[in-house]
Amino acid sequence: MEKYLAAFNNAFLGTLEWTWKSMAFDVPWYTNYFWGLIAISLLVWGLEIIFPWRKQQAIFRRDFWLDGFYMFFNFFVFSIIISGVYKVLKELFAEINMGAKSLALIDISLWAAWVQLLVFFIILDLVQWFTHLTLHKYPFLWKFHKVHHSVKEMGFAAHLRYHWMENILYKPLKTFGVMILGGFEPQQAFIVHFITIAIGHLNHANVKITWGPLKYIFNNPVMHLYHHARKLPEGKRGVNYGISLSLWDYIFKTNYIPEDSGTLEIGFKGDDMFPKDFIGQNTYGFKKEQ
């Protein structure tokens, strides 16, 4: 037990220290997720202000500050809190000889750096696409995912408005994706993480970007707005599940973009009764629905 407590404590304190050093500019600039998130957020918000798609939407849109709080809570506070738990789980898996290479299908560690990053990006995005689909498919998971879909006006910060339980699901599956790659995460993986943050912010932003022919590869704000549509095609629990790539939606026939005016209503049926505050939204999923 002491071994696991020490692992928990070391991981927790280590993540806390790294976050503090990031805030103090005491880490390499290219791995500084704290100020990197702020820089990307300000850049995409600037695009919203200069090139608004829905021109009637206020600069400080509905729930702007709530979503801003979610950004920092999910990206930093909760990551610090849960880091020790993940470390303990890693130790437990090691006890049963289930290490990083247990599920390896390929080993990319000796490949060219740019190929490593590309494969890493594609595999993780596919894992996240599948995870996103399950959040819509299964009612007990959808109860938590409703937090993200409770957004009523889209903006960059809506990207990170999600229930902390999604971290519980996404993190192990991301680890699963790394295990497929021989347990290897490229040294330059920070490049992929910053790219996915930027794409995610853009997908939720009040800007109209479609990428032209590249729309069949990369997700975009028009496509993702329909993921948040209140009214879905008959028989569908969701559409456009892509995180960074739209590719999977076109492959698995979950794509849906009937038009691009940006005027559709977003949310979900019954969202008028959904809690409007952070505490209410984050306890909702544990309650029995009426």
N, C-alpha and C positions, 0 to 999 in steps of 0.2 A: 504493500500500500504506500509506503514511504517513497518508493520509486516513482509511482504514478503522481503523487502529490508534488514531488520535486519537478517532474516533467511539466505538469500543469503550471506550476509557479514560474518556472523558467520561461515557458512560452508566453505566458501572460505578461510578465515583466519585460520580456524581450520585445514583444509587439508594442507595448506601451512606450518603451524607451525609443524605439524606432520612429513611432509617430511623433513623439516630442522632438526628436532630433530633426525630423522632416519639417516641422513647424518652425524650427530655429535655423533652417538652412544648413544643417550639420550632416547632411547625407549628399551623395553625388546628385547633381541636379537632374540627371536623366532617370533616376529612380525615386524622385520626390513626388509621390502620389498626392500628397496633401496640396501642395501649391500647383501641381500639375492639374488636379481636378478643378481648382479655382481658375486657372488660366484658360482651360478648355471651356469651362462654364461661361466665363466672361466673353470669350470669343464668340461662342454660339449665341449667347444672349444678344451680343452686338448685332449679329446677323438678323435676329428676330426684330430688333428695333429698326434697323436700316431697311430690311427687305421683308416686311411682314406679309405672310400669306393671307391670313384672316385679319384684314385691316381694322376691323371693329374691335379686335381683342386688345385689351389694355396691356401696356408694357409690364406692369405689375398685375398679372392676370389673377384670376380666381385661384386661391390656395398657393400662391407663389411662395410665401414664406413657409408654409407647411411642407411643401416639396423641398425647399432649401434645407429644412431641418432633417428631412428624410435622407437627403444626400449625404450629409455628414454623419448621421447616426448609422446608416447602413454601411457606409464605406469605411468608417473608422471606429466609432464607439463599439458597435456590435462585433466588429472584427477583433477588437482587443479582448472583449469579453469572452468570445468563443474560441480564441486561439488555443487556450490551454486544453479545452475539450478535444480538439482535433489532435493535439500532440499526444494526449493519453490514448486516443483511439489508435493512433499510429503505433504506439508501444504495444497495445493489446494485439494488433494484427501481427506484429513482429513475433509475439510469443507463439503464435500458431503458424509461423513460417510463411505468412502471407505478406511478402514485401512488395516493393515498388515494381519488380519485374515479373510478378506472379501471373499477370494477364497479358504479358507482352506479345503483341502481334508483329511489331516491327521495332527496330532499334535505330533511331535517327541520329544518335550521338556523334557518329563519324561522318555525317553528310555535310555538305557545304552549309554555312551559317544561314544563308538566305533561304535554302530549301528547308532547313530545320524550322525556321520561323513560319514559313508558308504552310507546311504540314501541321505544325502545332496549332496555328490559327484555324485551319480547316477542320481538324479533328475536334477541337474544343467547341467550335461553332456548331458542328453537327450534334454533339452531345447536348449543348444548350438548347438547340432547336427541339430535340426530342424531349428534353426536360420541360420546356415551355409547353409543348403539346400535352404532356401528362397533367400539367397544372390546370388545363382547361377540360381535359377528358374526365378526370375523376372528381366527383363532387366534394370529397373531403379536402382535396388539395385546392379546388376552385374557391372554397371558402376563404382561404388565405390569399389567393391570387386576386381576389376581389379588391383588395386594397389598391393594387396597381390600376385596376380598371375603374376605380371610383373617381379618377381624374375627370373633370367636366370641361376644362379648357386646357388644351395641350401646350406644353412649353418644355424647354430643355430639361428643367429640373424634375419633370415627371418621370424621366428615365429611371431615377433611383428611388421613386416612391414605391416601395414594395414591403410586404410583411417580412419580418426578420426570419420567419420559418422558411422562407425561400432560400435564405443562406444555408440553412440546415440541409436542404435538398440539393442545391446547386454545387456546393463545395465538395461533397463526396463524389458526385458525378464528374466534376472537373478532375478530381484526383483519379477517377476511373479512366478518364481520357488520357491523362498523363501515363498511367500504367500501361495502356495500349501501346504507347510510344516507347516502351521499354523502360518506363519509369523515369524518363528523361524530360526535363524542361530546359529549353535553350537558355543560355546565359543572357541572351538579348531579349528574353521574353517580355521585358518591360515595354518594348516597342509594340508588341501585340496588345498588351493591356491598355496602353494609351490610345492605340488606334480604335479598339473596341469601345472605350469610353467616348471618344469623339463621335464615332458612328452612332452610338446609342443616344447621345445628346442630340445629334442632328435629326435622328429618326423621330424624336418627340418634339422637336422645335417647331415654332410657328413660321416656317419657311417652306417654300415649294421647290423641292429638288427631286428630280427623277433619275438623274445620271444617264439619260438617253438609252442607247442599247445596253449599257452596263446595268440597267435596272434588273436584268435577268440574273445578275450575279450579286449585286449589292442591295441591301435593304435601303429604304428611303422614306422620307416623311409622308409622302402620299400613300405609299403602300401600308405603312405602319398605322396611319390614321384609321384605315379600315379595319385594322386589328382591334382598335378600340371602339368600333362602331356599336351603338346600342342595338341596332337592328341588324342581325346577321342573316345570311342566306338560310332558307328553310332547311332544317335538319342539321345545321352546323353548330358546333359548340365553340368554334373559333375559326379564324382564317389568318393568313399571313403571320405565321409563328416565327419567322426569321429574326435572329438577333442582329448579327452583322451582315450575314449573307441572305439574299432572297432565293438563292439557288435551290435550297432544299424545298421551299414551297412550290417552285415550278416543277421540281422532280416528282414530289409526292402529291401534287395536285391540290394543294391547300392555298393557292394564290387566289386573290379576289380584289380587283380594282375596277369597279363599274364606271367610275368617273373621277375627276380630279379637281372639283370646285372647292373642296375643303369645308363645305357647309354642313356636313352631316352631324347628327347628334351623337355624342359619345357617352360611354358609360355602360350600364347593364340594367335589365328590368328590375325594378325595386330599389334602385340606387338612391332614391329620394329618402329612403328609410335607413340608409347606411350611415354609420357614425361619421361625423365631420371632423373629429379631433384625433390626434395621434394615439392617445391611450385607448379610446373606443375602437379605433380601427385595428389596433394590434391585439385586442382581446376578443374581437368579434369571432374570429375563426375557431375559438375554443368553446363557444357557446352553441347551444342547440338552436337551430333556426326555427322561427315561428312558422 
